[in-house]
């Protein structure tokens, strides 16, 4: 499913609406802020589209714990592929320090 927490997504409030701003996910990333709304399909790169859904993870014992899942599909007829997930929990600088260490030390 998903790797341990290793990706940072910024949640920004613009004119009273929440968006995710993500500039670090390679060719699958959005080209502009993404409304933090479920099932809003947005253009990605070339013919690809992306969306956010909310769901519980298979590994979780409490199905009521739902996270946002960033998905992409390469054509309108292809299946959606889950790329990463995130919650709306605020992370502090010390959290990022630990995440950075994990990424720099793991293979």
Secondary structure, DSSP 8 states (H G I E B T S, - for coil): ---SS----EEEEETTEEEEE---SGGGS-SS-EES-TT--EE-STT-EEEEEEEE-TT-S-TT-EEEEEEEESSTTS--EEEEEE-S----HHHHHHHHHHHHH--
